[in-house]
Structure formats: structure tokens, C-alpha cells
């Protein structure tokens, strides 16, 4: 689907279900604008003109946003009733509390009585859980902003997608050559039944790639069963994977199938296989080779047909040398091997991943994002990322929730900088300690500032210092000789003026 890391848009539209919005309005003319603007943004809109249709569409489809008129028909043969709108609002809110709902009204504000009634309706709607209240006639800019806030749909480079229980596909985002090659290799391995070992640091997406292999295999219609080996004690591991018979041990009141048996005809993911004890590894090796086993406490021979995918964040050959992993099991598990690069080696994918997480989480923050702060991207590109993609997701989510404005920035969450440590080579390029202790020193190559306003000089000094301190406001304030509070005020002022996007 992707060539040189670039998405084929036709394949993208085929593989990914468009985001859905539900428009509940008996007046189809007033809903036309929402339908048109949604289509322009690649968002699918379902229109319901009465209560029955609205409930049917709501139960049938997954929606990211609901537009709800304050006057909806009970059905096609009844008159408008605002109480029906609030009844629908309560039912939707009870079913999915986090689903954003925007109510719109056709009240005549020129009429004092209607004006008072509209205010009461708006207050009632917000108290009932509406995210916003809009007056008709609907404004194009307002609807666009609402869609961008609650259903962000920024284009990202997607290498593959995975159907996930009929809901929104799971996207595998990136365009870097190293990551693209890994995905193509995974797709090439998928149609076979060989065992696959996926190695990579924590948070690089090993489980997602495992699911991709399953979905592209001939076993895609079969079960996909996961076992977190690191989360199970030695005594529970065998029972969890192989199952047990009634009375096999204290507390075994009934027979229980194990994960191997549950995965028959499909795929079994052994997550963090390096955390298993040697005794278990010996039994696992025999079962993988023979594809049969006995439940704990039983003597019935059970035959299965299971594909094994294993993941590890350790070097298994080093574990073999330490005597912690069986060499024969390593060879049996790694008929095919994939190595996922850490995020610090996929910097081409950084902005794509940030936009991907904005698409996923911006609506939680009730925030429209139109730009990424260039200083933020510069800081992120210099981090070690020990938590990889998982850590980046948390950084984006935190920035969305604690920040404000349409530009995503780290300026409002300075405490994140304690976690976002730069790479060692980048530390050497930071401003020297001598310069930090004497920021007012001059030299013969200094720029002539004659004719430049003091305000402009101050602004540039603050922005340059923030860049040199990797955005750490506390350090920047120390260098500039001002308080943290003063610096935060200046940053807010520059952001409002758009100055933080320069340089």
C-alpha cells in the first residue's frame, strides 16, 4: 500500500473507515451545511430527522461527535418537541459519557421572550453535558472549528492499518525507511505459519506489529490470543497457558482451557517471552514442536494448530549466554525475526506521530490544533525517548490537556522537561556554563542593535534562551535574571501574538 513510506490515498480510504458524526435535525436544510463541511474534511455524517432514526443510527454506528437540534420530531408524523432533544441527549450521555454533543437552536433572538427562552435552553444543555451550544443560522467558520476540535482529521503518513473488531482501524503511522522496511517484511512473513520473534525496546509497538501479522495471515479469521508472560508468576504461567483440570490444585474448582487451546486455528502472542523460567521454556519447546500438550493435572492429549509470535525487549542471545534462556527455544521461536527501531532512530516519523495523537486525543481536551510549535518539534527531536512511542503519546496528551490555543506547545507544561532528556551528543551543543553565568558578554562579532526597539530585543533574547535551554522555563528564567512568573507572562504574550513560531 505504501511506497517509500508514502500513503496511497485510495488504499487509505479503502482500509480506513472515515470518522463518523451524527446530525440529529428535523430540518434537513439546516443540516446541509454540516453534511457538506463534513464531506470536505473526509468525515462521514449520518442524518437523523426524528427520534427513532436517531437512536437506530446511534446504536448501529460509532460516532466521534453528535450535532443535536433543540427541536426534534418524535417521528415523521408528529410535531417538533424540545423535550425529545433533551431525552436523546440524556440517553446518548448515559451510553457514552465522553462523546461530545453540540446542540444548536433556531431561536429568534430579536424577540425578548425567545431570547430569554434560548438562554435557558443553552444553560440547560450545558448543564446536561453538551460541549457547546450554537445558534442558527449555522456559521461555516463555527462548524469547521467544531469539527476540527472534536473530529480532528489531519493527514498523516500511514504505512498500514489493522481492522480492529469492526471499529476504527488501528493505524501504523510512519514514513522512515527503516520502519517502512520492517513493516514490509512483516507483511511478507504474515501469510506463512512460521514462528516470529519481534524484538524492540519498550513502547516501540511490538504488540501492534504482532496483530498486523495476524491480520495479514491466513489465520486472520481465527482467534488472536495474548499472554503477558511478565505479569504471571511461575506457578500461574503453566495453568494460564496450558489450562488445568478440575482439582489439579487448590482452588481449581472447574476445568479451564489454557491460552494454547483457546488459540487453536489462530495466533498466540507470548509477550515478553524472556521473562519465562527455564522449566517452562523446556515444556514450551516440546509443545511448539509437537503441537500437543496436556492440561495441568490431566492426562488427556490435546492437539492444536497454533502460530506462535513472541516479543521481547531484551537481547535473547545475551540471555542465552547468561543461562537465562534456552538456545534451542530461541531458534524455534525466531524462524523469522523482526527488530523495531526505537523512536530516536525514527525522527522522520516524529511530526507524523504527533499529528496522529492529536487526531486521537484533541477532542478529550476540547481543543482545536492547527499548528505544531517549531520549538517543540526541535526539543522532541533531541530526546532519548526511553519510553518510545508510548512516552510520546503521553507527552502529546499532557500538552493537549494542560496547554491552550490552537498551537500545540510544551511551553505550558515545563515539568515535562525533566523527563524529556536530550541525547548525549545534543547535550554537548547546549550553551556552555560560562555563557549561562554571563549572558551579557559581548564580542567583536556582536550584531549591531542600533535602531531596534527594546521590546524586540527582549523578545528575541527570551526566545533564544528558551531554545538554548531546550525550552526549560526554570533554567531560562535563571539565565535571563527574571522570575518564573514573569517569564510565563512573556511566553503567553508572545504566543498570543504568534511570536513563538519564529526561529
URFENUR-V321719 format. One record per backbone hydrogen bond with DSSP energy under -0.5 kcal/mol. CO is the residue of the C=O (numbers start at 1). NH is the residue of the N-H. If there is no record, write none. Layout:
co | nh
CO | NH
CO | NH
This chain:
co | nh
3 | 6
6 | 3
7 | 9
8 | 12
9 | 13
10 | 14
11 | 15
12 | 16
15 | 17
19 | 44
20 | 64
20 | 65
21 | 23
21 | 46
22 | 24
22 | 67
23 | 25
23 | 48
24 | 69
26 | 28
27 | 31
28 | 32
29 | 32
29 | 33
31 | 35
32 | 36
33 | 37
34 | 38
35 | 39
36 | 40
37 | 41
38 | 43
39 | 42
44 | 21
46 | 23
48 | 25
49 | 73
50 | 54
51 | 55
52 | 56
53 | 57
54 | 58
55 | 59
56 | 60
57 | 61
61 | 63
64 | 100
65 | 22
66 | 68
66 | 102
67 | 24
68 | 104
71 | 26
72 | 81
73 | 51
74 | 52
75 | 78
79 | 74
81 | 72
81 | 84
81 | 85
82 | 86
83 | 87
84 | 88
85 | 89
86 | 90
87 | 91
88 | 92
89 | 93
90 | 94
91 | 95
92 | 96
96 | 99
100 | 66
101 | 103
101 | 131
101 | 132
102 | 68
103 | 134
104 | 70
105 | 136
107 | 109
108 | 111
110 | 112
111 | 115
112 | 116
113 | 117
114 | 118
115 | 119
116 | 120
117 | 121
118 | 122
119 | 123
120 | 124
121 | 125
122 | 126
123 | 127
124 | 128
125 | 130
126 | 129
132 | 103
134 | 105
139 | 143
140 | 144
141 | 145
142 | 146
143 | 147
144 | 148
145 | 149
146 | 150
147 | 151
156 | 158
157 | 159
157 | 174
160 | 172
162 | 170
163 | 165
164 | 167
167 | 164
169 | 171
170 | 162
171 | 173
172 | 159
172 | 160
176 | 180
177 | 181
178 | 182
179 | 183
180 | 184
181 | 185
182 | 186
183 | 187
184 | 188
185 | 189
186 | 190
187 | 191
189 | 192
195 | 336
196 | 198
196 | 310
197 | 199
197 | 338
198 | 312
199 | 340
201 | 204
203 | 389
203 | 390
205 | 209
206 | 210
207 | 211
208 | 212
209 | 213
210 | 214
211 | 215
212 | 216
214 | 217
217 | 220
219 | 222
223 | 267
225 | 269
227 | 229
227 | 271
228 | 231
229 | 232
233 | 236
233 | 237
234 | 238
235 | 239
236 | 240
237 | 241
238 | 242
238 | 243
239 | 243
240 | 259
241 | 260
242 | 258
243 | 296
244 | 256
245 | 248
249 | 252
251 | 253
252 | 247
256 | 244
258 | 262
259 | 263
261 | 264
263 | 266
266 | 307
267 | 225
267 | 269
268 | 270
268 | 309
269 | 227
269 | 271
270 | 273
270 | 311
271 | 229
272 | 275
273 | 276
277 | 281
278 | 282
279 | 283
280 | 284
281 | 285
282 | 286
283 | 287
284 | 288
285 | 289
286 | 290
287 | 291
291 | 304
293 | 302
295 | 298
296 | 245
300 | 302
301 | 303
302 | 293
305 | 265
307 | 268
307 | 309
308 | 196
309 | 270
310 | 198
311 | 273
312 | 200
314 | 316
315 | 319
316 | 320
317 | 321
318 | 322
319 | 324
319 | 325
320 | 323
326 | 330
327 | 331
328 | 332
329 | 333
330 | 334
332 | 335
336 | 197
338 | 199
338 | 340
342 | 345
343 | 346
346 | 349
347 | 350
349 | 353
350 | 354
351 | 355
352 | 356
353 | 357
354 | 358
355 | 359
356 | 360
357 | 361
358 | 362
361 | 364
361 | 365
362 | 365
362 | 367
363 | 366
367 | 369
368 | 370
371 | 408
373 | 377
374 | 378
375 | 379
376 | 380
377 | 381
379 | 382
380 | 383
382 | 423
385 | 388
387 | 390
387 | 391
388 | 392
389 | 393
390 | 394
391 | 395
392 | 396
393 | 397
394 | 398
395 | 399
396 | 400
397 | 401
398 | 402
399 | 403
406 | 370
406 | 371
406 | 408
408 | 373
410 | 413
413 | 416
414 | 417
415 | 418
416 | 419
416 | 420
419 | 421
421 | 384
423 | 426
423 | 427
424 | 428
426 | 429
427 | 430
432 | 436
433 | 437
434 | 438
438 | 441
443 | 446
447 | 449
449 | 452
453 | 457
454 | 458
455 | 459
456 | 460
457 | 461
458 | 462
459 | 463
460 | 464
461 | 465
462 | 466
463 | 467
464 | 468
465 | 469
466 | 471
467 | 470
468 | 431
469 | 472
471 | 473
472 | 476
473 | 477
474 | 478
475 | 479
476 | 480
477 | 481
477 | 482
483 | 487
484 | 488
485 | 489
486 | 490
487 | 491
488 | 492
489 | 493
490 | 494
491 | 495
492 | 496
493 | 497
494 | 498
494 | 499
494 | 500
495 | 498
498 | 501
499 | 502
